[in-house]
Amino acid sequence: MARSNTTRRSAILEAFAEEFEKIDGGDGYKSDLSGAVSTRMKFWDEVESFPALHMSAGTETREYWGAGQKWRYLIINVGYEI
């Protein structure tokens, strides 16, 4: 069974990937990222086509505010190769 925080972190990366996939070279963008987005970081020798965008979930910090409230901050590492 997957941990709920890990599942949420994966869902956040997937949501970003879906939005980046919409960049198709139109609307003022100069690159077409459709099909070039990955939700894990890759080594240079793993990149097969360019441009390529890779993401991974980094560290997460929490602030506890009392009364059961907390804020979570997630760092997302992004690599982009042209």
Secondary structure as the mmCIF struct_conf table of DSSP 4:
data_model
#
loop_
_struct_conf.conf_type_id
_struct_conf.id
_struct_conf.beg_label_comp_id
_struct_conf.beg_label_asym_id
_struct_conf.beg_label_seq_id
_struct_conf.end_label_comp_id
_struct_conf.end_label_asym_id
_struct_conf.end_label_seq_id
HELX_RH_AL_P HELX_RH_AL_P1 SER A 4 GLU A 21
TURN_TY1_P TURN_TY1_P1 LYS A 22 LYS A 22
STRN STRN1 ASP A 24 ASP A 24
BEND BEND1 GLY A 25 GLY A 25
TURN_TY1_P TURN_TY1_P2 ASP A 27 GLY A 28
STRN STRN2 ASP A 32 ASP A 32
TURN_TY1_P TURN_TY1_P3 SER A 34 GLY A 35
STRN STRN3 VAL A 37 SER A 38
BEND BEND2 THR A 39 ARG A 40
HELX_RH_3T_P HELX_RH_3T_P1 TRP A 44 GLU A 46
BEND BEND3 SER A 49 PRO A 51
STRN STRN4 ALA A 52 GLY A 66
TURN_TY1_P TURN_TY1_P4 ALA A 67 GLY A 68
STRN STRN5 GLN A 69 GLU A 81
#
